[in-house]
Amino acid sequence: MAIRSVSILPRLGVFLFAVGLGWAWASAALAGSEELRYFRIGTGTSSGTYFTVGGLIASAITNPPGSRPCERGGSCGVPGLIAVAQATSGGLENLELLRAGALEAALVQANLAAWAYQGAEVYRNKPPFADLRAVATLYTETVQIVVRANGPVQRIADLKGRKISVGEKGSAFAIDAAMVLGGLGIAGNSFTPVYLRPGASVDELVEGRIDALFVVGGAPFSAVADAASRLPVRLLPITPKEAETLRARRPFLIGAVIAADIYPGVPETATVGVGAQLVVREGLDAELIAGVTRALWHPSTRHALELGFSRGVMTPLPTAQDASSLPLHPGAARAYEDLNTAQ
């Protein structure tokens, strides 16, 4: 499957990671005294932000045996670590794979992480994920409701009676769509939900078979960028007043703004968002997670993430360590203590 991206850097990061992985296999035989460890990161679909960000993180924290030292222009990741960005259906699957031990880390929305940790909302029929821990809050995922610029839908209220793609059935997108649209008076029985992945939904929007595409992710979101490259689009605003209505019931939502021209010709748009977190299990080695956290905050990593992802909207250090929906992993907490002291 082709990987779509709005920037050359994510592609470059994945390419460099692949090269690094091949080099690791070859060099491991030459550097047998070094421990080789694998670190699987659950991301999302190949057309989504999680996959792009996960690939950049994997590239940044990977440091195969025999790599050139960081200070000499080599890898600044965790010595002996091979990180892999694993495509999944998104946050819900990521949490299940992490709980089962099939991943070492995962990208997930803060609200889903909190619900899993507490055994609440969509996880109310499952035992609490009590050993779930945060490494960092990385950025704000924004609600993006995409319509054709020349179509009749101008505001949220106009979505009544329309066909709206809300992601796959049971997905985090579908849960978020019900939460946001329902909270703004667009109940599930007042529109026709279409259950497709974002990439497939773009074709439906372009061909006029759906009226709107609902996604939650960092901007630019590659599926939305793909739609904007194929026809003029508009993002429906969620006004500050509407945001306060939502926050009254869902306090984890925050007011957000998608900057002008993130997508060609689309003006600045008010919306709401939720934090995107990198999470792990508490039982992972504290020194390993401390190394991963330090690598995330190395200047070269921050530069790559900001250039390759979203025009500099990665969260600053104080926000990253404020993972209020979850306890921090002890290794991450130790790393933040060191990072805060160094500032």
VOBA-1610 file (N, C-alpha, C; in pm, whole numbers, padded with zeros to 5 digits, always signed):
BEGIN
Met+00085-00120+00000Met+00000+00000+00000Met+00088+00124+00000Ala+00057+00217-00087Ala+00135+00340-00093Ala+00110+00425+00030Ile+00217+00488+00079Ile+00206+00576+00195Ile+00191+00718+00145Arg+00078+00781+00177Arg+00057+00919+00136Arg+00110+01012+00243Ser+00165+01123+00204Ser+00217+01219+00300Ser+00213+01357+00239Val+00201+01458+00324Val+00199+01595+00277Val+00339+01656+00284Ser+00435+01577+00326Ser+00570+01629+00339Ser+00668+01523+00295Ile+00780+01565+00238Ile+00881+01469+00199Ile+00950+01409+00319Leu+00951+01482+00432Leu+01027+01436+00547Leu+00974+01308+00607Pro+00839+01288+00625Pro+00794+01160+00675Pro+00840+01045+00587Arg+00835+01064+00454Arg+00882+00959+00365Arg+01031+00935+00386Leu+01103+01044+00400Leu+01245+01032+00422Leu+01273+00961+00553Gly+01194+00994+00657Gly+01214+00930+00786Gly+01192+00780+00778Val+01082+00739+00709Val+01056+00597+00694Val+01166+00530+00614Phe+01213+00599+00508Phe+01321+00543+00427Phe+01448+00525+00509Leu+01483+00629+00585Leu+01603+00620+00667Leu+01590+00512+00772Phe+01468+00499+00828Phe+01446+00395+00926Phe+01466+00257+00864Ala+01413+00239+00742Ala+01428+00110+00675Ala+01575+00079+00649Val+01648+00182+00604Val+01791+00164+00582Val+01860+00129+00714Gly+01821+00201+00822Gly+01880+00175+00952Gly+01852+00035+01001Leu+01729-00015+00972Leu+01694-00149+01015Leu+01780-00252+00944Gly+01799-00232+00811Gly+01886-00323+00737Gly+02028-00319+00789Trp+02076-00199+00819Trp+02210-00183+00874Trp+02221-00251+01010Ala+02113-00242+01089Ala+02117-00303+01222Ala+02135-00454+01212Trp+02061-00515+01122Trp+02073-00660+01108Trp+02216-00700+01069Ala+02274-00620+00980Ala+02410-00652+00937Ala+02510-00623+01047Ser+02493-00511+01115Ser+02593-00470+01214Ser+02582-00549+01342Ala+02463-00606+01370Ala+02447-00681+01494Ala+02545-00797+01500Ala+02569-00859+01386Ala+02663-00970+01382Ala+02804-00924+01411Leu+02834-00797+01377Leu+02967-00742+01399Leu+02982-00685+01538Ala+02872-00659+01602Ala+02876-00597+01734Ala+02799-00681+01834Gly+02835-00808+01840Gly+02762-00904+01921Gly+02760-00871+02067Ser+02854-00789+02111Ser+02858-00755+02253Ser+02750-00655+02291Glu+02689-00588+02192Glu+02584-00491+02220Glu+02448-00559+02219Glu+02365-00524+02314Glu+02231-00581+02322Glu+02141-00517+02217Leu+02068-00600+02142Leu+01976-00551+02039Leu+01834-00569+02090Arg+01757-00461+02094Arg+01621-00466+02143Arg+01526-00409+02039Tyr+01405-00463+02034Tyr+01304-00417+01939Tyr+01192-00346+02016Phe+01136-00243+01953Phe+01039-00156+02019Phe+00930-00125+01919Arg+00815-00192+01934Arg+00704-00177+01840Arg+00610-00066+01886Ile+00582+00027+01795Ile+00494+00140+01826Ile+00366+00126+01745Gly+00253+00111+01811Gly+00125+00107+01741Gly+00088+00247+01695Thr+00049+00261+01568Thr+00022+00394+01512Thr-00123+00401+01465Gly-00146+00399+01336Gly-00280+00410+01279Gly-00275+00367+01134Thr-00375+00406+01057Thr-00376+00371+00915Thr-00269+00451+00841Ser-00230+00401+00726Ser-00122+00466+00650Ser-00160+00603+00598Ser-00290+00636+00599Ser-00333+00769+00553Ser-00352+00866+00668Gly-00317+00825+00790Gly-00342+00908+00907Gly-00217+00968+00968Thr-00239+01061+01061Thr-00129+01132+01127Thr-00047+01039+01215Tyr-00112+00946+01286Tyr-00039+00856+01375Tyr+00072+00781+01301Phe+00042+00737+01181Phe+00141+00660+01105Phe+00262+00747+01072Thr+00235+00871+01032Thr+00344+00963+01001Thr+00427+00994+01125Val+00360+01031+01233Val+00431+01065+01356Val+00503+00944+01412Gly+00438+00827+01410Gly+00502+00706+01460Gly+00628+00671+01383Gly+00625+00691+01251Gly+00745+00665+01171Gly+00858+00758+01206Leu+00826+00885+01230Leu+00929+00982+01268Leu+00987+00949+01406Ile+00900+00911+01499Ile+00948+00874+01632Ile+01036+00750+01625Ala+00991+00649+01549Ala+01070+00526+01535Ala+01208+00556+01480Ser+01213+00640+01379Ser+01342+00677+01320Ser+01429+00750+01421Ala+01367+00835+01503Ala+01443+00918+01597Ala+01501+00838+01713Ile+01428+00738+01762Ile+01475+00665+01880Ile+01556+00542+01844Thr+01557+00503+01717Thr+01636+00389+01673Thr+01785+00423+01673Asn+01864+00333+01729Asn+02010+00352+01732Asn+02075+00214+01726Pro+02088+00156+01605Pro+02137+00019+01593Pro+02281+00005+01640Pro+02319-00116+01682Pro+02459-00139+01716Pro+02550-00102+01599Gly+02658-00034+01630Gly+02753+00006+01526Gly+02723+00139+01462Ser+02614+00207+01505Ser+02582+00337+01446Ser+02687+00442+01483Arg+02701+00541+01397Arg+02788+00655+01427Arg+02734+00729+01549Pro+02821+00777+01639Pro+02775+00848+01758Pro+02696+00973+01723Cys+02603+01009+01813Cys+02519+01127+01793Cys+02602+01253+01770Glu+02706+01272+01851Glu+02786+01394+01842Glu+02866+01402+01712Arg+02872+01292+01639Arg+02941+01291+01509Arg+02842+01284+01392Gly+02718+01324+01419Gly+02617+01327+01314Gly+02540+01199+01296Gly+02557+01103+01388Gly+02486+00975+01378Gly+02355+00976+01455Ser+02308+00857+01488Ser+02180+00844+01557Ser+02190+00898+01700Cys+02084+00968+01742Cys+02075+01019+01879Cys+01969+00942+01957Gly+01938+00821+01911Gly+01838+00739+01977Gly+01895+00658+02091Val+01822+00552+02127Val+01859+00467+02241Val+01955+00359+02192Pro+02075+00350+02248Pro+02172+00252+02199Pro+02115+00110+02197Gly+02134+00043+02082Gly+02090-00094+02067Gly+01942-00112+02037Leu+01867-00001+02019Leu+01723-00009+02001Leu+01685-00002+01853Ile+01597-00093+01811Ile+01536-00091+01678Ile+01387-00066+01697Ala+01340+00050+01658Ala+01199+00085+01673Ala+01125+00066+01541Val+01003+00016+01548Val+00920-00012+01431Val+00785+00057+01448Ala+00746+00138+01351Ala+00612+00198+01350Ala+00517+00099+01284Gln+00424+00045+01361Gln+00335-00061+01313Gln+00199-00003+01277Ala+00156-00022+01153Ala+00026+00026+01110Ala-00085-00053+01179Thr-00187+00018+01227Thr-00303-00043+01291Thr-00427+00035+01248Ser-00541+00002+01306Ser-00662+00077+01276Ser-00674+00201+01364Gly-00583+00218+01461Gly-00586+00339+01544Gly-00584+00309+01692Gly-00626+00411+01772Gly-00609+00408+01915Gly-00675+00290+01986Leu-00796+00251+01947Leu-00864+00141+02014Leu-00787+00011+01997Glu-00746-00018+01875Glu-00666-00139+01851Glu-00531-00129+01921Asn-00472-00009+01919Asn-00343+00008+01985Asn-00349-00029+02133Leu-00454+00015+02201Leu-00467-00015+02343Leu-00487-00164+02367Glu-00562-00231+02281Glu-00581-00375+02297Glu-00451-00450+02272Leu-00376-00410+02169Leu-00248-00475+02140Leu-00147-00449+02252Leu-00149-00328+02307Leu-00059-00295+02417Leu-00095-00377+02541Arg-00223-00388+02569Arg-00269-00467+02684Arg-00227-00614+02670Ala-00229-00664+02545Ala-00194-00804+02519Ala-00043-00827+02511Gly+00036-00722+02518Gly+00180-00736+02509Gly+00232-00747+02368Ala+00149-00715+02268Ala+00190-00723+02129Ala+00257-00596+02079Leu+00261-00493+02163Leu+00330-00368+02134Leu+00407-00325+02258Glu+00513-00249+02236Glu+00584-00187+02347Glu+00532-00047+02376Ala+00477+00020+02277Ala+00426+00156+02292Ala+00313+00177+02193Ala+00236+00285+02214Ala+00124+00312+02125Ala+00092+00460+02127Leu+00038+00507+02017Leu-00017+00641+02008Leu-00168+00631+02027Val-00223+00720+02111Val-00364+00710+02145Val-00414+00846+02192Gln-00542+00871+02171Gln-00603+00993+02222Gln-00610+00987+02374Ala-00591+01102+02437Ala-00589+01109+02583Ala-00718+01060+02645Asn-00832+01088+02582Asn-00958+01043+02640Asn-00971+00891+02637Leu-00928+00827+02527Leu-00933+00681+02520Leu-00839+00619+02623Ala-00720+00679+02638Ala-00626+00628+02738Ala-00686+00637+02878Ala-00748+00751+02909Ala-00809+00768+03041Ala-00922+00669+03063Trp-01007+00650+02962Trp-01118+00556+02976Trp-01067+00414+02995Ala-00962+00374+02920Ala-00906+00240+02935Ala-00847+00222+03075Tyr-00776+00323+03122Tyr-00712+00318+03254Tyr-00816+00304+03365Gln-00929+00372+03347Gln-01033+00374+03449Gln-01135+00260+03433Gly-01138+00197+03314Gly-01244+00101+03285Gly-01377+00171+03268Ala-01378+00286+03198Ala-01498+00369+03186Ala-01538+00385+03039Glu-01657+00443+03019Glu-01709+00474+02885Glu-01702+00349+02795Val-01628+00354+02685Val-01624+00241+02592Val-01555+00119+02652Tyr-01487+00137+02766Tyr-01419+00026+02833Tyr-01490-00018+02961Arg-01614+00025+02977Arg-01684-00002+03103Arg-01710-00151+03125Asn-01708-00232+03021Asn-01730-00376+03036Asn-01600-00454+03039Lys-01487-00383+03051Lys-01357-00447+03058Lys-01287-00405+03187Pro-01196-00488+03236Pro-01122-00447+03356Pro-01036-00327+03327Pro-01014-00241+03424Pro-00929-00124+03402Pro-00789-00166+03357Phe-00732-00088+03268Phe-00595-00109+03220Phe-00504-00039+03322Ala-00488-00101+03438Ala-00431-00032+03554Ala-00284+00000+03539Asp-00211-00075+03454Asp-00068-00048+03440Asp-00035+00034+03315Leu-00135+00100+03259Leu-00112+00190+03146Leu-00044+00318+03196Arg+00061+00359+03127Arg+00137+00476+03169Arg+00169+00565+03048Ala+00183+00694+03074Ala+00213+00791+02970Ala+00363+00816+02960Val+00409+00838+02838Val+00546+00886+02814Val+00543+01035+02782Ala+00449+01076+02697Ala+00441+01218+02658Ala+00308+01248+02594Thr+00261+01369+02613Thr+00155+01425+02530Thr+00225+01499+02417Leu+00202+01454+02294Leu+00283+01499+02181Leu+00227+01622+02111Tyr+00098+01624+02088Tyr+00036+01734+02013Tyr-00114+01728+02033Thr-00184+01827+01983Thr-00330+01829+01991Thr-00389+01773+01863Glu-00473+01672+01877Glu-00547+01619+01763Glu-00675+01702+01748Thr-00696+01755+01630Thr-00811+01842+01609Thr-00923+01772+01534Val-01045+01809+01569Val-01161+01763+01494Val-01164+01837+01361Gln-01169+01762+01251Gln-01171+01820+01117Gln-01289+01760+01040Ile-01385+01845+01010Ile-01505+01803+00937Ile-01496+01866+00799Val-01473+01783+00699Val-01438+01829+00564Val-01559+01817+00472Val-01588+01924+00401Val-01697+01924+00302Val-01646+01988+00174Arg-01720+01970+00066Arg-01684+02034-00061Arg-01709+02185-00049Ala-01615+02263-00096Ala-01625+02409-00083Ala-01747+02465-00156Asn-01785+02401-00266Asn-01898+02451-00345Asn-02029+02380-00309Gly-02030+02306-00198Gly-02151+02233-00158Gly-02239+02315-00066Pro-02353+02259-00029Pro-02452+02332+00050Pro-02423+02334+00200Val-02330+02253+00247Val-02305+02244+00392Val-02210+02356+00433Gln-02260+02450+00513Gln-02183+02566+00555Gln-02147+02564+00703Arg-02228+02495+00783Arg-02207+02493+00927Arg-02252+02359+00982Ile-02223+02334+01110Ile-02253+02206+01171Ile-02401+02170+01157Ala-02489+02267+01177Ala-02633+02238+01171Ala-02676+02185+01035Asp-02602+02220+00930Asp-02636+02176+00795Asp-02608+02028+00772Leu-02545+01962+00868Leu-02513+01819+00852Leu-02635+01730+00874Lys-02743+01785+00927Lys-02863+01704+00944Lys-02912+01652+00810Gly-02939+01522+00807Gly-02989+01459+00685Gly-02881+01426+00584Arg-02755+01448+00618Arg-02644+01426+00523Arg-02577+01291+00546Lys-02497+01250+00448Lys-02413+01131+00459Lys-02275+01174+00506Ile-02231+01119+00621Ile-02105+01160+00681Ile-02018+01037+00704Ser-01899+01037+00650Ser-01803+00931+00679Ser-01745+00953+00819Val-01755+00851+00903Val-01712+00865+01043Val-01605+00761+01080Gly-01538+00705+00980Gly-01439+00602+01008Gly-01505+00465+01016Glu-01425+00364+01041Glu-01478+00229+01048Glu-01567+00211+01170Lys-01662+00120+01159Lys-01755+00097+01270Lys-01678+00053+01394Gly-01708+00116+01507Gly-01641+00083+01631Gly-01505+00148+01648Ser-01464+00229+01551Ser-01332+00293+01559Ser-01336+00415+01650Ala-01216+00465+01684Ala-01208+00587+01764Ala-01274+00704+01692Phe-01258+00711+01559Phe-01322+00817+01483Phe-01474+00812+01501Ala-01531+00692+01492Ala-01676+00678+01503Ala-01723+00719+01644Ile-01645+00683+01745Ile-01677+00723+01882Ile-01671+00875+01896Asp-01565+00934+01840Asp-01549+01079+01848Asp-01660+01151+01772Ala-01696+01098+01655Ala-01801+01161+01576Ala-01933+01164+01652Ala-01967+01050+01714Ala-02091+01045+01792Ala-02085+01143+01909Met-01967+01153+01972Met-01951+01241+02087Met-01962+01388+02046Val-01891+01427+01940Val-01888+01567+01898Val-02018+01607+01829Leu-02060+01531+01729Leu-02180+01568+01655Leu-02303+01559+01745Gly-02310+01453+01826Gly-02423+01440+01918Gly-02427+01554+02017Gly-02309+01596+02065Gly-02303+01706+02159Gly-02342+01839+02100Leu-02342+01848+01967Leu-02380+01971+01898Leu-02517+01960+01830Gly-02594+01860+01873Gly-02731+01850+01825Gly-02750+01768+01699Ile-02643+01703+01651Ile-02656+01617+01532Ile-02654+01473+01581Ala-02767+01426+01628Ala-02777+01292+01685Ala-02759+01187+01575Gly-02729+01064+01619Gly-02701+00957+01523Gly-02814+00927+01428Asn-02938+00954+01470Asn-03052+00926+01382Asn-03086+01044+01292Ser-03006+01154+01298Ser-03035+01270+01214Ser-02939+01283+01096Phe-02850+01184+01080Phe-02764+01179+00962Phe-02737+01033+00927Thr-02683+01011+00808Thr-02651+00875+00765Thr-02501+00851+00782Pro-02461+00768+00878Pro-02318+00741+00895Pro-02268+00646+00786Val-02149+00675+00736Val-02083+00589+00637Val-01953+00542+00702Tyr-01935+00410+00712Tyr-01823+00356+00788Tyr-01709+00315+00694Leu-01620+00409+00670Leu-01505+00388+00583Leu-01380+00446+00647Arg-01266+00391+00610Arg-01139+00451+00651Arg-01123+00586+00581Pro-01044+00676+00639Pro-01030+00809+00580Pro-00986+00808+00435Gly-00888+00723+00400Gly-00840+00720+00262Gly-00950+00687+00163Ala-01031+00585+00194Ala-01141+00547+00105Ala-01250+00654+00105Ser-01266+00724+00215Ser-01368+00829+00224Ser-01339+00945+00131Val-01211+00971+00105Val-01175+01082+00016Val-01236+01060-00122Asp-01226+00939-00174Asp-01284+00910-00306Asp-01435+00934-00305Glu-01501+00894-00196Glu-01644+00914-00186Glu-01680+01062-00183Leu-01599+01142-00114Leu-01625+01286-00107Leu-01603+01351-00244Val-01494+01313-00308Val-01463+01370-00440Val-01572+01336-00541Glu-01624+01214-00533Glu-01727+01171-00628Glu-01868+01216-00589Gly-01881+01281-00474Gly-02010+01332-00431Gly-02102+01229-00370Arg-02047+01114-00329Arg-02131+01009-00272Arg-02149+01025-00121Ile-02068+01111-00060Ile-02090+01150+00079Ile-02084+01302+00085Asp-02137+01358+00192Asp-02142+01503+00206Asp-02032+01558+00295Ala-01978+01473+00382Ala-01877+01522+00477Ala-01788+01407+00521Leu-01667+01442+00560Leu-01568+01348+00611Leu-01526+01396+00749Phe-01544+01311+00850Phe-01509+01345+00988Phe-01381+01271+01027Val-01278+01346+01067Val-01155+01284+01118Val-01110+01362+01241Val-01028+01296+01322Val-00963+01361+01435Val-00814+01329+01425Gly-00733+01433+01414Gly-00589+01410+01401Gly-00515+01540+01390Gly-00384+01530+01386Gly-00302+01648+01368Gly-00323+01707+01230Ala-00309+01838+01221Ala-00322+01905+01091Ala-00182+01946+01044Pro-00146+01913+00921Pro-00231+01854+00818Pro-00247+01703+00834Phe-00369+01656+00815Phe-00403+01514+00815Phe-00396+01469+00669Ser-00321+01364+00642Ser-00288+01334+00502Ser-00410+01304+00416Ala-00512+01238+00471Ala-00632+01212+00391Ala-00703+01341+00355Val-00706+01436+00449Val-00768+01565+00420Val-00685+01641+00317Ala-00552+01635+00330Ala-00465+01699+00231Ala-00487+01639+00093Asp-00509+01507+00088Asp-00536+01441-00040Asp-00666+01494-00099Ala-00770+01506-00016Ala-00897+01561-00065Ala-00879+01703-00116Ala-00803+01784-00040Ala-00783+01924-00079Ala-00702+01937-00207Ser-00622+01837-00239Ser-00544+01840-00363Ser-00627+01801-00484Arg-00744+01744-00458Arg-00827+01693-00569Arg-00951+01777-00596Leu-00992+01858-00498Leu-01105+01948-00520Leu-01103+02053-00410Pro-01168+02169-00433Pro-01175+02271-00327Pro-01257+02218-00210Val-01204+02233-00088Val-01274+02184+00030Val-01287+02297+00132Arg-01374+02275+00230Arg-01395+02366+00341Arg-01394+02284+00469Leu-01343+02341+00577Leu-01354+02280+00710Leu-01467+02350+00785Leu-01559+02272+00840Leu-01668+02331+00916Leu-01616+02379+01051Pro-01643+02503+01088Pro-01596+02553+01218Pro-01679+02499+01333Ile-01611+02479+01446Ile-01678+02459+01574Ile-01647+02584+01655Thr-01744+02669+01669Thr-01722+02801+01727Thr-01685+02790+01875Pro-01623+02894+01932Pro-01592+02891+02075Pro-01714+02862+02162Lys-01830+02916+02125Lys-01950+02888+02202Lys-01987+02740+02193Glu-01977+02683+02073Glu-02006+02540+02057Glu-01902+02456+02132Ala-01777+02503+02131Ala-01671+02431+02204Ala-01702+02426+02353Glu-01751+02536+02408Glu-01785+02538+02550Glu-01901+02443+02581Thr-01995+02433+02487Thr-02104+02337+02504Thr-02050+02196+02514Leu-01954+02163+02428Leu-01894+02030+02431Leu-01813+02008+02558Arg-01737+02109+02598Arg-01649+02096+02714Arg-01728+02081+02845Ala-01849+02129+02846Ala-01931+02116+02966Ala-01954+01969+03001Arg-01957+01883+02900Arg-01977+01740+02922Arg-01849+01661+02904Arg-01756+01713+02825Arg-01631+01642+02794Arg-01514+01736+02821Pro-01475+01751+02947Pro-01374+01851+02982Pro-01235+01825+02923Phe-01209+01704+02874Phe-01079+01677+02812Phe-01066+01743+02675Leu-01179+01786+02617Leu-01172+01858+02490Leu-01120+02000+02515Ile-01041+02050+02421Ile-00987+02185+02433Ile-01018+02263+02306Gly-01036+02393+02321Gly-01053+02478+02204Gly-00925+02480+02122Ala-00937+02477+01992Ala-00819+02472+01905Ala-00849+02550+01777Val-00742+02580+01704Val-00754+02651+01577Val-00666+02581+01475Ile-00721+02554+01358Ile-00643+02502+01246Ile-00600+02623+01163Ala-00470+02640+01150Ala-00417+02760+01085Ala-00458+02770+00939Ala-00463+02893+00890Ala-00495+02918+00749Ala-00393+02851+00659Asp-00443+02797+00548Asp-00360+02738+00443Asp-00283+02615+00486Ile-00318+02555+00601Ile-00269+02420+00629Ile-00311+02330+00513Tyr-00433+02354+00464Tyr-00481+02293+00341Tyr-00503+02406+00241Pro-00466+02387+00114Pro-00471+02497+00017Pro-00606+02567+00011Gly-00603+02698+00033Gly-00724+02778+00019Gly-00820+02770+00136Val-00787+02696+00241Val-00877+02682+00355Val-00837+02784+00462Pro-00928+02873+00502Pro-00893+02978+00600Pro-00878+02921+00741Glu-00829+03004+00831Glu-00820+02965+00971Glu-00957+02919+01020Thr-00959+02805+01092Thr-01085+02745+01132Thr-01083+02707+01278Ala-01180+02757+01354Ala-01194+02720+01495Ala-01250+02579+01506Thr-01201+02504+01605Thr-01248+02367+01625Thr-01220+02327+01770Val-01227+02199+01798Val-01187+02145+01928Val-01086+02034+01905Gly-01015+01997+02010Gly-00915+01893+01996Gly-00895+01817+02126Val-00810+01715+02119Val-00776+01633+02235Val-00630+01593+02222Gly-00561+01578+02334Gly-00420+01545+02331Gly-00393+01407+02274Ala-00285+01396+02195Ala-00236+01267+02146Ala-00118+01225+02233Gln-00125+01106+02288Gln-00024+01060+02383Gln+00053+00940+02330Leu+00179+00931+02371Leu+00258+00809+02354Leu+00251+00737+02488Val+00200+00613+02487Val+00177+00538+02610Val+00249+00404+02606Val+00276+00351+02725Val+00344+00222+02740Val+00283+00152+02862Arg+00333+00031+02891Arg+00295-00037+03014Arg+00398-00008+03123Glu+00353-00008+03246Glu+00440+00026+03357Glu+00559-00068+03369Gly+00541-00197+03329Gly+00646-00296+03348Gly+00766-00281+03257Leu+00761-00194+03156Leu+00877-00175+03070Leu+00992-00114+03149Asp+01113-00158+03115Asp+01233-00114+03184Asp+01240+00039+03193Ala+01260+00089+03316Ala+01260+00234+03339Ala+01374+00303+03264Glu+01490+00239+03257Glu+01602+00301+03188Glu+01575+00310+03038Leu+01509+00208+02982Leu+01472+00211+02841Leu+01377+00327+02813Ile+01273+00343+02895Ile+01175+00449+02871Ile+01236+00586+02898Ala+01326+00594+02993Ala+01398+00720+03014Ala+01478+00756+02889Gly+01543+00656+02828Gly+01618+00681+02705Gly+01529+00722+02589Val+01414+00656+02578Val+01319+00693+02472Val+01272+00837+02492Thr+01241+00873+02617Thr+01192+01009+02645Thr+01299+01112+02614Arg+01422+01086+02655Arg+01531+01181+02625Arg+01550+01194+02475Ala+01541+01082+02402Ala+01558+01087+02257Ala+01448+01169+02191Leu+01325+01161+02246Leu+01215+01241+02192Leu+01242+01390+02204Trp+01319+01429+02305Trp+01343+01571+02331Trp+01481+01616+02287His+01553+01528+02216His+01680+01573+02159His+01649+01677+02050Pro+01730+01782+02037Pro+01702+01887+01938Pro+01682+01834+01796Ser+01757+01733+01756Ser+01741+01680+01619Ser+01605+01614+01602Thr+01557+01547+01709Thr+01426+01484+01702Thr+01317+01590+01694Arg+01323+01691+01777Arg+01222+01796+01774Arg+01219+01864+01639His+01337+01887+01583His+01344+01952+01452His+01275+01866+01346Ala+01302+01736+01348Ala+01242+01646+01250Ala+01091+01638+01266Leu+01044+01629+01391Leu+00901+01621+01415Leu+00829+01748+01373Glu+00888+01862+01405Glu+00822+01988+01374Glu+00819+02016+01224Leu+00929+01983+01156Leu+00932+02004+01011Leu+00849+01900+00938Gly+00859+01776+00983Gly+00796+01668+00909Gly+00652+01645+00939Phe+00604+01703+01048Phe+00466+01673+01084Phe+00373+01790+01064Ser+00382+01893+01146Ser+00269+01984+01148Ser+00305+02130+01174Arg+00402+02177+01102Arg+00433+02320+01108Arg+00455+02371+01251Gly+00527+02292+01330Gly+00569+02340+01462Gly+00464+02337+01570Val+00362+02247+01562Val+00261+02245+01667Val+00284+02133+01768Met+00399+02067+01763Met+00430+01971+01868Met+00434+02045+02001Thr+00387+01980+02105Thr+00374+02048+02234Thr+00511+02080+02294Pro+00521+02189+02371Pro+00644+02220+02442Pro+00663+02125+02560Leu+00784+02125+02615Leu+00820+02031+02722Leu+00723+02035+02840Pro+00683+02153+02894Pro+00592+02152+03009Pro+00460+02082+02979Thr+00407+02101+02858Thr+00280+02038+02822Thr+00297+01889+02802Ala+00409+01847+02743Ala+00432+01706+02713Ala+00429+01620+02838Gln+00483+01671+02948Gln+00491+01592+03070Gln+00366+01605+03156Asp+00270+01686+03113Asp+00144+01701+03185Asp+00043+01602+03127Ala+00065+01474+03153Ala-00025+01371+03102Ala-00131+01344+03208Ser-00219+01442+03230Ser-00311+01438+03343Ser-00409+01322+03338Ser-00431+01265+03219Ser-00525+01153+03211Ser-00464+01022+03260Leu-00330+01016+03273Leu-00260+00895+03313Leu-00141+00930+03401Pro-00097+00836+03486Pro+00032+00856+03552Pro+00146+00845+03450Leu+00255+00917+03474Leu+00374+00902+03391Leu+00446+00772+03423His+00505+00711+03321His+00593+00596+03346His+00711+00644+03430Pro+00758+00566+03527Pro+00870+00611+03611Pro+00994+00652+03531Gly+01022+00582+03422Gly+01136+00619+03340Gly+01117+00754+03274Ala+00995+00781+03227Ala+00966+00911+03167Ala+00976+01022+03271Ala+00922+00995+03392Ala+00930+01095+03498Ala+01075+01128+03532Arg+01161+01026+03536Arg+01302+01048+03563Arg+01366+01132+03454Ala+01334+01102+03328Ala+01390+01178+03217Ala+01346+01323+03221Tyr+01220+01349+03255Tyr+01173+01488+03262Tyr+01241+01565+03374Glu+01270+01497+03484Glu+01345+01563+03591Glu+01481+01610+03539Asp+01549+01524+03463Asp+01679+01559+03406Asp+01665+01672+03304Leu+01563+01663+03219Leu+01544+01763+03115Leu+01509+01899+03175Asn+01426+01898+03278Asn+01388+02025+03343Asn+01507+02089+03412Thr+01593+02005+03472Thr+01712+02058+03539Thr+01809+02120+03438Ala+01816+02058+03319Ala+01912+02103+03217Ala+01869+02233+03152Gln+01740+02270+03162Gln+01693+02391+03095Gln+01737+02518+03168
//
